[in-house]
């Protein structure tokens, strides 16, 4: 079972679109060395956790308490899909109101013509 702190580091890193290579360079490690941290093959000491938090621009408490129902990449994709759905809904609601107004005008016009006959 993976350490939840390590999983949180990976999720936050992915949310920020940081690569393992970027993290490794910032920590003075090879990409392989950083990968071992995320795989739990290297013990994550307190000092290294502080450095990682700094690179990710979050506090160590943020890393420890981070909760994501899905992985970082999926969360970003889902948020994008939700944003697009909200935008489309707004467009459709405006179109519906416009069509309802046009229908009302045509109904009034039809009633007016009908009364003249």
DSSP file (Angstrom, degrees, kcal/mol; ACC not computed):
  #  RESIDUE AA STRUCTURE BP1 BP2  ACC     N-H-->O    O-->H-N    N-H-->O    O-->H-N    TCO  KAPPA ALPHA  PHI   PSI    X-CA   Y-CA   Z-CA
    1    1 A X              0   0    0      0, 0.0     2,-0.2     0, 0.0     3,-0.1   0.000 360.0 360.0 360.0 133.0    0.0    0.0    0.0
    2    2 A X        -     0   0    0      1,-0.1     2,-0.2     2,-0.1    38,-0.1  -0.474 360.0-104.5 -77.7 141.1    1.4    3.4   -1.0
    3    3 A X     >  -     0   0    0     -2,-0.2     4,-2.2     1,-0.1     3,-0.2  -0.434  26.2-137.0 -59.7 127.0    2.1    6.0    1.6
    4    4 A X  H  > S+     0   0    0      1,-0.2     4,-2.3     2,-0.2    -1,-0.1   0.813 102.3  56.4 -62.2 -29.7   -0.7    8.6    1.4
    5    5 A X  H  > S+     0   0    0      2,-0.2     4,-2.3     1,-0.2    -1,-0.2   0.921 108.5  46.5 -67.0 -42.5    1.8   11.5    1.7
    6    6 A X  H  > S+     0   0    0     -3,-0.2     4,-2.3     2,-0.2    -2,-0.2   0.904 112.1  50.9 -65.4 -40.9    3.7   10.3   -1.3
    7    7 A X  H  X S+     0   0    0     -4,-2.2     4,-2.5     1,-0.2    -2,-0.2   0.901 109.8  50.8 -62.4 -40.3    0.5    9.8   -3.2
    8    8 A X  H  X S+     0   0    0     -4,-2.3     4,-2.8     2,-0.2     5,-0.3   0.895 107.4  52.9 -64.5 -40.3   -0.5   13.4   -2.3
    9    9 A X  H  X S+     0   0    0     -4,-2.3     4,-2.7     1,-0.2    -2,-0.2   0.941 110.9  47.3 -59.0 -47.0    2.9   14.7   -3.6
   10   10 A X  H  X S+     0   0    0     -4,-2.3     4,-2.5     1,-0.2    -2,-0.2   0.929 112.7  48.6 -61.7 -45.6    2.3   13.0   -6.9
   11   11 A X  H  X S+     0   0    0     -4,-2.5     4,-2.3     2,-0.2    -2,-0.2   0.912 113.7  46.0 -62.6 -43.2   -1.3   14.3   -7.2
   12   12 A X  H  X S+     0   0    0     -4,-2.8     4,-1.8     2,-0.2    -1,-0.2   0.919 111.8  52.4 -65.8 -42.3   -0.2   17.8   -6.4
   13   13 A X  H  <>S+     0   0    0     -4,-2.7     5,-2.6    -5,-0.3    -2,-0.2   0.920 111.7  46.2 -58.5 -44.6    2.7   17.6   -8.8
   14   14 A X  H ><5S+     0   0    0     -4,-2.5     3,-1.3     1,-0.2    -1,-0.2   0.881 108.5  55.3 -67.5 -38.2    0.4   16.4  -11.6
   15   15 A X  H 3<5S+     0   0    0     -4,-2.3    -1,-0.2     1,-0.3    -2,-0.2   0.846 110.5  46.2 -61.7 -32.8   -2.2   19.2  -10.8
   16   16 A X  T 3<5S-     0   0    0     -4,-1.8    -1,-0.3    -5,-0.2    -2,-0.2   0.421 113.4-122.5 -88.5   1.5    0.6   21.7  -11.2
   17   17 A X  T < 5 +     0   0    0     -3,-1.3     2,-0.4     1,-0.2    -3,-0.2   0.827  58.4 153.2  59.2  34.6    1.7   20.0  -14.4
   18   18 A X      < -     0   0    0     -5,-2.6    -1,-0.2    -6,-0.2     2,-0.1  -0.773  36.9-136.6 -91.9 138.6    5.2   19.5  -13.1
   19   19 A X     >  -     0   0    0     -2,-0.4     4,-2.1    -3,-0.1     5,-0.2  -0.474  20.7-115.7 -86.8 163.4    7.2   16.5  -14.4
   20   20 A X  H  > S+     0   0    0      1,-0.2     4,-2.7     2,-0.2     5,-0.2   0.867 119.0  57.0 -63.4 -34.8    9.2   14.2  -12.4
   21   21 A X  H  > S+     0   0    0      2,-0.2     4,-2.5     1,-0.2    -1,-0.2   0.920 105.5  49.3 -63.3 -43.2   12.2   15.5  -14.2
   22   22 A X  H  > S+     0   0    0      1,-0.2     4,-2.3     2,-0.2    -1,-0.2   0.938 112.8  47.3 -60.0 -46.9   11.4   19.1  -13.1
   23   23 A X  H  X S+     0   0    0     -4,-2.1     4,-1.8     1,-0.2    -2,-0.2   0.913 111.0  52.2 -61.3 -42.4   11.1   17.9   -9.5
   24   24 A X  H  X>S+     0   0    0     -4,-2.7     5,-3.3     1,-0.2     4,-0.8   0.924 109.2  48.6 -61.2 -45.9   14.3   16.0   -9.7
   25   25 A X  H ><5S+     0   0    0     -4,-2.5     3,-0.9     1,-0.2    -1,-0.2   0.923 110.7  51.2 -60.5 -44.4   16.3   19.0  -11.1
   26   26 A X  H 3<5S+     0   0    0     -4,-2.3    -1,-0.2     1,-0.3    -2,-0.2   0.826 114.9  43.0 -62.7 -31.3   14.9   21.2   -8.3
   27   27 A X  H 3<5S-     0   0    0     -4,-1.8    -1,-0.3    -5,-0.2    -2,-0.2   0.493 115.2-113.9 -92.4  -4.6   15.9   18.6   -5.7
   28   28 A X  T <<5S+     0   0    0     -3,-0.9     2,-0.2    -4,-0.8    -3,-0.2   0.834  77.5 120.0  74.1  32.4   19.3   18.0   -7.2
   29   29 A X      < -     0   0    0     -5,-3.3    -1,-0.3    -6,-0.2     2,-0.2  -0.719  68.0-103.4-119.1 169.9   18.4   14.4   -8.1
   30   30 A X     >  -     0   0    0     -2,-0.2     4,-2.4     1,-0.1     5,-0.2  -0.528  37.5-110.3 -82.4 163.4   18.1   12.3  -11.2
   31   31 A X  H  > S+     0   0    0      1,-0.2     4,-2.7     2,-0.2     5,-0.1   0.897 122.9  52.7 -60.9 -38.7   14.6   11.6  -12.6
   32   32 A X  H  > S+     0   0    0      2,-0.2     4,-1.7     1,-0.2    -1,-0.2   0.890 107.4  51.4 -62.9 -40.1   15.1    8.0  -11.6
   33   33 A X  H  > S+     0   0    0      2,-0.2     4,-0.9     1,-0.2    -2,-0.2   0.907 111.9  46.0 -64.3 -41.4   16.1    9.1   -8.1
   34   34 A X  H >X S+     0   0    0     -4,-2.4     4,-1.8     1,-0.2     3,-0.8   0.906 107.4  58.1 -67.6 -39.8   12.9   11.3   -7.8
   35   35 A X  H 3X S+     0   0    0     -4,-2.7     4,-1.7     1,-0.3    -1,-0.2   0.868 100.3  57.9 -56.7 -37.0   10.8    8.4   -9.2
   36   36 A X  H 3<>S+     0   0    0     -4,-1.7     5,-2.4     1,-0.2     6,-1.2   0.838 103.1  53.8 -63.5 -32.7   12.0    6.2   -6.3
   37   37 A X  H X<5S+     0   0    0     -4,-0.9     3,-1.2    -3,-0.8    -2,-0.2   0.955 110.7  45.1 -64.3 -49.1   10.6    8.8   -3.9
   38   38 A X  H 3<5S+     0   0    0     -4,-1.8    -2,-0.2     1,-0.3    -1,-0.2   0.741 112.7  51.8 -69.1 -21.9    7.1    8.6   -5.6
   39   39 A X  T 3<5S-     0   0    0     -4,-1.7    -1,-0.3    -5,-0.2    -2,-0.2   0.528 113.7-118.7 -88.5  -6.5    7.3    4.8   -5.7
   40   40 A X  T < 5S+     0   0    0     -3,-1.2    -3,-0.2    -4,-0.5    -2,-0.1   0.659  82.2 120.2  79.2  15.2    8.1    4.7   -2.0
   41   41 A X      < +     0   0    0     -5,-2.4     2,-0.4    -6,-0.2    -4,-0.2   0.611  68.8  54.4 -87.4 -12.9   11.5    3.1   -2.6
   42   42 A X  S    S-     0   0    0     -6,-1.2     2,-0.2    -5,-0.1    -2,-0.1  -0.975  94.8-113.2-119.7 134.3   13.3    6.0   -1.0
   43   43 A X        -     0   0    0     -2,-0.4     2,-0.9     1,-0.1    -2,-0.1  -0.477  25.8-136.7 -67.8 131.6   12.5    7.1    2.6
   44   44 A X        -     0   0    0     -2,-0.2    -1,-0.1    -7,-0.1     2,-0.1  -0.799  23.8-160.8 -94.0 102.5   11.0   10.6    2.5
   45   45 A X     >  -     0   0    0     -2,-0.9     4,-2.2     1,-0.1     5,-0.2  -0.295  30.2-106.4 -78.7 167.3   12.6   12.5    5.4
   46   46 A X  H  > S+     0   0    0      1,-0.2     4,-2.2     2,-0.2     5,-0.2   0.899 118.3  52.0 -61.0 -43.8   11.2   15.7    6.9
   47   47 A X  H  > S+     0   0    0      1,-0.2     4,-2.1     2,-0.2    -1,-0.2   0.912 111.1  46.8 -62.2 -42.6   13.8   17.9    5.3
   48   48 A X  H  > S+     0   0    0      2,-0.2     4,-2.8     1,-0.2    -1,-0.2   0.886 109.4  54.5 -67.8 -37.3   13.1   16.5    1.8
   49   49 A X  H  X S+     0   0    0     -4,-2.2     4,-2.6     1,-0.2    -1,-0.2   0.909 108.0  50.3 -60.4 -41.3    9.3   16.9    2.4
   50   50 A X  H  X S+     0   0    0     -4,-2.2     4,-2.1     2,-0.2    -2,-0.2   0.914 111.2  48.5 -62.5 -43.1    9.9   20.6    3.2
   51   51 A X  H  X S+     0   0    0     -4,-2.1     4,-2.2     2,-0.2    -2,-0.2   0.916 112.0  48.8 -63.8 -43.0   11.9   21.0    0.0
   52   52 A X  H  X S+     0   0    0     -4,-2.8     4,-2.6     1,-0.2    -2,-0.2   0.914 109.3  52.5 -63.1 -43.3    9.2   19.3   -2.1
   53   53 A X  H  X>S+     0   0    0     -4,-2.6     5,-2.5     1,-0.2     4,-0.6   0.905 108.9  51.0 -58.4 -41.9    6.5   21.4   -0.5
   54   54 A X  H ><5S+     0   0    0     -4,-2.1     3,-0.6     2,-0.2    -1,-0.2   0.907 110.4  47.9 -62.1 -43.2    8.6   24.5   -1.4
   55   55 A X  H 3<5S+     0   0    0     -4,-2.2    -2,-0.2     1,-0.2    -1,-0.2   0.904 114.6  46.0 -64.2 -41.3    8.9   23.4   -5.0
   56   56 A X  H 3<5S-     0   0    0     -4,-2.6    -1,-0.2    -5,-0.2    -2,-0.2   0.539 110.5-126.4 -79.1  -6.4    5.2   22.6   -5.2
   57   57 A X  T <<5S+     0   0    0     -4,-0.6     2,-0.3    -3,-0.6    -3,-0.2   0.893  72.9 107.3  59.8  43.9    4.5   26.0   -3.5
   58   58 A X  S   <S-     0   0    0     -5,-2.5    -1,-0.3    -6,-0.1     2,-0.1  -0.892  72.2-101.9-137.0 168.0    2.3   24.5   -0.8
   59   59 A X     >  -     0   0    0     -2,-0.3     4,-1.8     1,-0.1     5,-0.1  -0.485  30.8-113.5 -86.4 164.6    2.9   23.8    2.9
   60   60 A X  H  > S+     0   0    0      1,-0.2     4,-2.7     2,-0.2     5,-0.2   0.859 120.9  56.8 -64.5 -33.1    3.8   20.4    4.3
   61   61 A X  H  > S+     0   0    0      2,-0.2     4,-2.8     1,-0.2    -1,-0.2   0.884 103.3  53.9 -63.4 -37.7    0.4   20.5    6.0
   62   62 A X  H  > S+     0   0    0      2,-0.2     4,-0.7     1,-0.2    -1,-0.2   0.909 110.9  45.8 -62.2 -41.2   -1.2   20.9    2.6
   63   63 A X  H >< S+     0   0    0     -4,-1.8     3,-0.7     2,-0.2    -2,-0.2   0.948 114.9  46.4 -66.0 -47.7    0.6   17.9    1.3
   64   64 A X  H 3< S+     0   0    0     -4,-2.7    -2,-0.2     1,-0.2    -1,-0.2   0.889 121.1  37.5 -63.0 -39.9   -0.2   15.8    4.4
   65   65 A X  H 3< S+     0   0    0     -4,-2.8    -1,-0.2    -5,-0.2    -2,-0.2   0.407  83.5 131.4 -94.9   2.6   -3.9   16.8    4.4
   66   66 A X    <<  -     0   0    0     -4,-0.7     2,-0.4    -3,-0.7   -58,-0.1  -0.322  34.1-173.1 -61.5 132.1   -4.4   16.9    0.6
   67   67 A X        +     0   0    0    -59,-0.0     2,-0.4    -2,-0.0     3,-0.1  -0.979  11.2 168.0-130.7 121.4   -7.5   15.0   -0.4
   68   68 A X        -     0   0    0     -2,-0.4     4,-0.1     1,-0.1   -57,-0.0  -0.995  27.6-152.0-131.1 125.7   -8.4   14.3   -4.0
   69   69 A X  S    S+     0   0    0     -2,-0.4     2,-0.3     2,-0.1    -1,-0.1   0.752  86.6  23.5 -68.8 -21.1  -11.2   11.9   -5.0
   70   70 A X  S    S-     0   0    0      1,-0.1     5,-0.0    -3,-0.1     0, 0.0  -0.880 101.0 -78.2-136.5 167.9   -9.4   11.2   -8.3
   71   71 A X     >  -     0   0    0     -2,-0.3     4,-2.6     1,-0.1     5,-0.2  -0.213  49.3-103.7 -65.4 161.5   -5.9   11.5   -9.6
   72   72 A X  H  > S+     0   0    0      1,-0.2     4,-2.2     2,-0.2     5,-0.2   0.887 118.0  48.4 -54.4 -49.0   -4.5   14.9  -10.5
   73   73 A X  H  > S+     0   0    0      1,-0.2     4,-2.3     2,-0.2    -1,-0.2   0.906 113.5  47.6 -62.9 -41.3   -4.8   14.5  -14.3
   74   74 A X  H  > S+     0   0    0      2,-0.2     4,-3.1     1,-0.2     5,-0.2   0.900 109.2  54.4 -66.8 -39.4   -8.3   13.2  -14.1
   75   75 A X  H  X S+     0   0    0     -4,-2.6     4,-2.5     2,-0.2    -2,-0.2   0.919 109.7  47.1 -60.1 -43.5   -9.3   16.0  -11.8
   76   76 A X  H  X S+     0   0    0     -4,-2.2     4,-2.3     2,-0.2    -1,-0.2   0.923 113.6  48.1 -63.3 -44.3   -8.1   18.6  -14.3
   77   77 A X  H  X S+     0   0    0     -4,-2.3     4,-2.4     1,-0.2    -2,-0.2   0.918 112.6  48.3 -63.2 -43.2   -9.9   16.8  -17.1
   78   78 A X  H  X S+     0   0    0     -4,-3.1     4,-2.7     2,-0.2    -1,-0.2   0.905 110.6  50.8 -64.6 -41.6  -13.1   16.6  -15.1
   79   79 A X  H  X S+     0   0    0     -4,-2.5     4,-2.8    -5,-0.2    -1,-0.2   0.916 110.7  49.7 -61.6 -42.4  -12.9   20.3  -14.1
   80   80 A X  H  X S+     0   0    0     -4,-2.3     4,-2.3     1,-0.2    -2,-0.2   0.908 111.6  48.4 -62.3 -42.6  -12.4   21.2  -17.8
   81   81 A X  H  X S+     0   0    0     -4,-2.4     4,-2.3     2,-0.2    -2,-0.2   0.900 112.6  48.3 -64.3 -41.0  -15.4   19.1  -18.8
   82   82 A X  H  X S+     0   0    0     -4,-2.7     4,-2.5     2,-0.2    -2,-0.2   0.923 110.7  50.8 -65.7 -44.5  -17.6   20.6  -16.1
   83   83 A X  H  X S+     0   0    0     -4,-2.8     4,-2.3     1,-0.2    -2,-0.2   0.912 112.1  47.6 -58.8 -43.0  -16.5   24.2  -17.1
   84   84 A X  H  X S+     0   0    0     -4,-2.3     4,-2.7     2,-0.2    -1,-0.2   0.897 110.8  51.1 -66.1 -40.4  -17.4   23.4  -20.7
   85   85 A X  H  X S+     0   0    0     -4,-2.3     4,-2.4     2,-0.2    -2,-0.2   0.900 110.7  48.9 -64.0 -40.6  -20.8   21.9  -19.7
   86   86 A X  H  X S+     0   0    0     -4,-2.5     4,-2.1     2,-0.2    -2,-0.2   0.925 112.0  49.1 -63.8 -44.3  -21.6   25.0  -17.6
   87   87 A X  H  X S+     0   0    0     -4,-2.3     4,-2.1     1,-0.2    -2,-0.2   0.930 112.5  47.2 -61.2 -46.3  -20.6   27.3  -20.5
   88   88 A X  H  X S+     0   0    0     -4,-2.7     4,-2.8     1,-0.2    -1,-0.2   0.888 109.4  54.4 -63.2 -39.2  -22.7   25.3  -23.0
   89   89 A X  H  X S+     0   0    0     -4,-2.4     4,-2.6     1,-0.2    -1,-0.2   0.906 107.8  50.0 -61.1 -41.8  -25.7   25.3  -20.6
   90   90 A X  H  X S+     0   0    0     -4,-2.1     4,-2.0     2,-0.2    -1,-0.2   0.910 111.4  48.6 -63.3 -42.3  -25.5   29.1  -20.4
   91   91 A X  H  X S+     0   0    0     -4,-2.1     4,-2.2     1,-0.2    -2,-0.2   0.934 113.1  47.7 -62.2 -46.3  -25.4   29.3  -24.2
   92   92 A X  H  X S+     0   0    0     -4,-2.8     4,-2.8     1,-0.2    -2,-0.2   0.888 109.0  53.5 -64.1 -39.5  -28.4   27.0  -24.5
   93   93 A X  H  X S+     0   0    0     -4,-2.6     4,-2.2     2,-0.2    -1,-0.2   0.901 109.8  48.1 -63.5 -39.7  -30.4   28.9  -21.8
   94   94 A X  H  X S+     0   0    0     -4,-2.0     4,-2.2     2,-0.2    -1,-0.2   0.913 112.6  49.0 -64.3 -42.2  -29.9   32.1  -23.7
   95   95 A X  H  X S+     0   0    0     -4,-2.2     4,-2.6     2,-0.2    -2,-0.2   0.905 109.9  51.3 -64.9 -41.8  -31.0   30.4  -27.0
   96   96 A X  H  X S+     0   0    0     -4,-2.8     4,-2.8     2,-0.2    -1,-0.2   0.925 110.4  48.8 -61.6 -45.0  -34.1   29.0  -25.3
   97   97 A X  H  X S+     0   0    0     -4,-2.2     4,-2.2     1,-0.2    -1,-0.2   0.908 111.5  50.1 -61.8 -41.3  -35.1   32.4  -24.0
   98   98 A X  H  X S+     0   0    0     -4,-2.2     4,-2.2     2,-0.2    -2,-0.2   0.918 112.7  46.1 -62.9 -44.0  -34.6   33.9  -27.4
   99   99 A X  H  X S+     0   0    0     -4,-2.6     4,-2.6     2,-0.2    -2,-0.2   0.882 111.1  52.3 -67.3 -38.9  -36.7   31.2  -29.0
  100  100 A X  H  X S+     0   0    0     -4,-2.8     4,-2.3     2,-0.2    -1,-0.2   0.898 110.3  49.0 -63.6 -39.4  -39.4   31.5  -26.4
  101  101 A X  H  X S+     0   0    0     -4,-2.2     4,-2.3     2,-0.2    -2,-0.2   0.918 111.8  48.5 -65.4 -43.6  -39.5   35.3  -27.0
  102  102 A X  H  X S+     0   0    0     -4,-2.2     4,-2.4     2,-0.2    -2,-0.2   0.898 111.6  50.3 -63.0 -41.1  -39.8   34.7  -30.8
  103  103 A X  H  X S+     0   0    0     -4,-2.6     4,-2.5     2,-0.2    -2,-0.2   0.908 109.6  50.6 -63.7 -42.5  -42.6   32.2  -30.3
  104  104 A X  H  X S+     0   0    0     -4,-2.3     4,-2.4     2,-0.2    -2,-0.2   0.918 111.0  48.8 -61.9 -43.8  -44.5   34.6  -28.0
  105  105 A X  H  X S+     0   0    0     -4,-2.3     4,-2.4     1,-0.2    -2,-0.2   0.906 112.5  47.8 -63.0 -41.8  -44.2   37.3  -30.7
  106  106 A X  H  X S+     0   0    0     -4,-2.4     4,-2.8     2,-0.2    -1,-0.2   0.878 110.5  52.2 -67.0 -37.3  -45.3   35.0  -33.4
  107  107 A X  H  X S+     0   0    0     -4,-2.5     4,-2.7     2,-0.2    -2,-0.2   0.925 111.0  47.0 -64.3 -44.2  -48.3   33.8  -31.3
  108  108 A X  H  X S+     0   0    0     -4,-2.4     4,-2.2     2,-0.2    -2,-0.2   0.907 113.2  49.3 -62.9 -41.5  -49.3   37.4  -30.7
  109  109 A X  H  X S+     0   0    0     -4,-2.4     4,-2.1     2,-0.2    -2,-0.2   0.924 111.9  48.1 -63.0 -44.9  -49.0   38.2  -34.4
  110  110 A X  H  X S+     0   0    0     -4,-2.8     4,-2.6     1,-0.2    -2,-0.2   0.919 111.5  50.0 -62.2 -45.0  -51.0   35.1  -35.3
  111  111 A X  H  X S+     0   0    0     -4,-2.7     4,-2.0     1,-0.2    -1,-0.2   0.890 109.9  51.7 -61.2 -39.2  -53.7   36.0  -32.7
  112  112 A X  H  X S+     0   0    0     -4,-2.2     4,-1.2     2,-0.2    -1,-0.2   0.907 111.7  45.3 -65.4 -42.0  -53.9   39.5  -34.1
  113  113 A X  H  X S+     0   0    0     -4,-2.1     4,-0.8     1,-0.2    -2,-0.2   0.892 111.3  53.7 -66.4 -40.3  -54.3   38.3  -37.7
  114  114 A X  H >< S+     0   0    0     -4,-2.6     3,-0.6     1,-0.2    -2,-0.2   0.868 106.1  52.6 -62.8 -38.0  -56.9   35.8  -36.5
  115  115 A X  H 3< S+     0   0    0     -4,-2.0    -1,-0.2     1,-0.2    -2,-0.2   0.812 103.1  58.9 -68.5 -30.8  -59.0   38.6  -34.8
  116  116 A X  H 3<        0   0    0     -4,-1.2    -1,-0.2     1,-0.2    -2,-0.2   0.731 360.0 360.0 -71.5 -22.1  -59.0   40.6  -38.1
  117  117 A X    <<        0   0    0     -4,-0.8    -1,-0.2    -3,-0.6    -2,-0.2   0.449 360.0 360.0 -84.3 360.0  -60.7   37.8  -40.0
